[in-house]
Amino acid sequence: MELINRLTIGVMPVVPKSFIGKVASRYIAGEKLSDAVTEVKSLNANGAVATIDLLGEDNIDPDHSRKVTETYIEILDVIEAEKLDSNISVKPTDLGLQIGYDFCKEQITRIVAHAAALDNFLRIDIEDHTCTDDSIRLYKEIHDQYDNIGIALQAYLRRTIDDIKPLMETSANIRLCKGIYVEPRRISYKNRSIIINNFALLLEELLKAKCYVGIATHCEETVWHAKRIIYKLGLKPDEYEFQMLLGVEPGLRDILIEEGHKMRVYVPFGEEWYPYSTRRLKENPAIAGYVMRDFLGLRPA
Ligand SMILES: Cc1cc2nc3c(=O)[nH]c(=O)nc-3n(C[C@H](O)[C@H](O)[C@H](O)COP(=O)(O)OP(=O)(O)OC[C@H]3O[C@@H](n4cnc5c(N)ncnc54)[C@H](O)[C@@H]3O)c2cc1C
């Protein structure tokens, strides 16, 4: 781990909340749904579509999860009313996965059903490895009833090459990302070049199987592999999309839009930005490094 990353994690507990807020504001639309709406309108005007995420995770209060469900239903209604080009992303642990699998399935199914009625789409974010089995099961079981649902998968996990096999049979809609959590080496690749190559391998298999893939990356090398595969398979722009996080690599985002690729930007909002931001920083030394570089006024490496 780079020294700057270790330093950042070490000083995190004493970093003022206002500073974390200042840094996080680049990556988060704001605390209110209206902030996300403003952000999505601006993205839509600039040629990108969006996915709205209500911040929150690791929740063990059923009432809170029910409130999250209601908020997602409101988000879908607002997307419809404001004619936004956006779908939604949800985290199973915010919708009660730690309370119980069936409880969580009930919450997500309610949201998916509402999305289906509005011709919208829900994607299940993928969290740390303790949630992988349940998240894939949630996707499969709800997909048996509704086809407006997709899931995210992580290229750093050794298991993902096996996980995609049954998903390819149903041409699943998948967001492919590298993975953000710090996982043990036993189950995850640690070498950057292997992760990029595994991303390319998984992407090629999924696209060959006619899966619609959200290619979620800000890494130019990974983007190049994706473009190589898209070119080789002769895919049309409506057979895949690129995805990026709000506030990250807008330059590369604009290049891809100008080249004619569909681009979806992940727009998180909500009051739970502080625990989200600090957890992310503690969990992921790379992001901690970005923050410290920001703090010092340096460009991300
Ligand atoms: C739309 C979207 C959805 C995602 N959903 C999930 C998910 O459900 N589960 C999951 O585990 N992970 C998710 N991720 C995160 C992903 O797994 C990676 O951790 C992250 O995208 C960094 O990998 P990269 O391919 O962008 O390449 P990297 O090589 O890590 O990053 C390339 C460059 O992008 C910049 N960068 C990357 N990430 C950030 C950041 N957060 N803040 C500031 N700068 C950054 C840096 O300049 C870096 O040099 C998602 C990412 C995206 C884009």
PDBQT file of the ligand as one rigid body, heavy atoms in Angstrom, charges set to zero:
ROOT
HETATM    1  C1  LIG A 401     -20.903   3.024 -12.162  1.00  0.00    +0.000 C 
HETATM    2  C2  LIG A 401     -20.087   2.269 -11.166  1.00  0.00    +0.000 A 
HETATM    3  C3  LIG A 401     -20.710   1.425 -10.279  1.00  0.00    +0.000 A 
HETATM    4  C4  LIG A 401     -19.963   0.677  -9.372  1.00  0.00    +0.000 A 
HETATM    5  N1  LIG A 401     -20.600  -0.233  -8.572  1.00  0.00    +0.000 NA
HETATM    6  C5  LIG A 401     -19.867  -1.016  -7.772  1.00  0.00    +0.000 A 
HETATM    7  C6  LIG A 401     -20.475  -2.074  -7.041  1.00  0.00    +0.000 A 
HETATM    8  O1  LIG A 401     -21.682  -2.311  -7.121  1.00  0.00    +0.000 OA
HETATM    9  N2  LIG A 401     -19.676  -2.824  -6.238  1.00  0.00    +0.000 N 
HETATM   10  C7  LIG A 401     -18.325  -2.607  -6.138  1.00  0.00    +0.000 A 
HETATM   11  O2  LIG A 401     -17.651  -3.350  -5.429  1.00  0.00    +0.000 OA
HETATM   12  N3  LIG A 401     -17.726  -1.613  -6.829  1.00  0.00    +0.000 NA
HETATM   13  C8  LIG A 401     -18.452  -0.816  -7.636  1.00  0.00    +0.000 A 
HETATM   14  N4  LIG A 401     -17.832   0.158  -8.352  1.00  0.00    +0.000 N 
HETATM   15  C9  LIG A 401     -16.425   0.501  -8.075  1.00  0.00    +0.000 C 
HETATM   16  C10 LIG A 401     -15.477  -0.331  -8.908  1.00  0.00    +0.000 C 
HETATM   17  O3  LIG A 401     -15.554  -1.663  -8.487  1.00  0.00    +0.000 OA
HETATM   18  C11 LIG A 401     -14.019   0.158  -8.776  1.00  0.00    +0.000 C 
HETATM   19  O4  LIG A 401     -13.612   0.057  -7.457  1.00  0.00    +0.000 OA
HETATM   20  C12 LIG A 401     -13.781   1.574  -9.229  1.00  0.00    +0.000 C 
HETATM   21  O5  LIG A 401     -14.518   1.895 -10.376  1.00  0.00    +0.000 OA
HETATM   22  C13 LIG A 401     -12.280   1.769  -9.554  1.00  0.00    +0.000 C 
HETATM   23  O6  LIG A 401     -11.902   0.904 -10.593  1.00  0.00    +0.000 OA
HETATM   24  P1  LIG A 401     -11.603   1.450 -12.076  1.00  0.00    +0.000 P 
HETATM   25  O7  LIG A 401     -11.894   0.359 -13.032  1.00  0.00    +0.000 OA
HETATM   26  O8  LIG A 401     -12.318   2.716 -12.287  1.00  0.00    +0.000 OA
HETATM   27  O9  LIG A 401     -10.052   1.593 -12.176  1.00  0.00    +0.000 OA
HETATM   28  P2  LIG A 401      -8.935   2.252 -11.303  1.00  0.00    +0.000 P 
HETATM   29  O10 LIG A 401      -7.674   1.968 -12.006  1.00  0.00    +0.000 OA
HETATM   30  O11 LIG A 401      -9.040   1.863  -9.872  1.00  0.00    +0.000 OA
HETATM   31  O12 LIG A 401      -9.254   3.779 -11.416  1.00  0.00    +0.000 OA
HETATM   32  C14 LIG A 401      -8.937   4.526 -12.578  1.00  0.00    +0.000 C 
HETATM   33  C15 LIG A 401      -8.872   5.987 -12.199  1.00  0.00    +0.000 C 
HETATM   34  O13 LIG A 401     -10.187   6.452 -11.842  1.00  0.00    +0.000 OA
HETATM   35  C16 LIG A 401     -10.119   7.325 -10.729  1.00  0.00    +0.000 C 
HETATM   36  N5  LIG A 401     -10.991   6.764  -9.673  1.00  0.00    +0.000 N 
HETATM   37  C17 LIG A 401     -11.476   5.511  -9.633  1.00  0.00    +0.000 A 
HETATM   38  N6  LIG A 401     -12.351   5.376  -8.596  1.00  0.00    +0.000 NA
HETATM   39  C18 LIG A 401     -12.385   6.574  -7.964  1.00  0.00    +0.000 A 
HETATM   40  C19 LIG A 401     -13.099   7.074  -6.846  1.00  0.00    +0.000 A 
HETATM   41  N7  LIG A 401     -13.997   6.352  -6.178  1.00  0.00    +0.000 N 
HETATM   42  N8  LIG A 401     -12.878   8.362  -6.474  1.00  0.00    +0.000 NA
HETATM   43  C20 LIG A 401     -12.035   9.128  -7.164  1.00  0.00    +0.000 A 
HETATM   44  N9  LIG A 401     -11.342   8.721  -8.253  1.00  0.00    +0.000 NA
HETATM   45  C21 LIG A 401     -11.512   7.464  -8.645  1.00  0.00    +0.000 A 
HETATM   46  C22 LIG A 401      -8.690   7.463 -10.367  1.00  0.00    +0.000 C 
HETATM   47  O14 LIG A 401      -8.201   8.629 -11.017  1.00  0.00    +0.000 OA
HETATM   48  C23 LIG A 401      -8.025   6.253 -10.971  1.00  0.00    +0.000 C 
HETATM   49  O15 LIG A 401      -6.716   6.498 -11.291  1.00  0.00    +0.000 OA
HETATM   50  C24 LIG A 401     -18.545   0.853  -9.306  1.00  0.00    +0.000 A 
HETATM   51  C25 LIG A 401     -17.927   1.705 -10.211  1.00  0.00    +0.000 A 
HETATM   52  C26 LIG A 401     -18.664   2.387 -11.150  1.00  0.00    +0.000 A 
HETATM   53  C27 LIG A 401     -17.954   3.247 -12.137  1.00  0.00    +0.000 C 
ENDROOT
TORSDOF 0
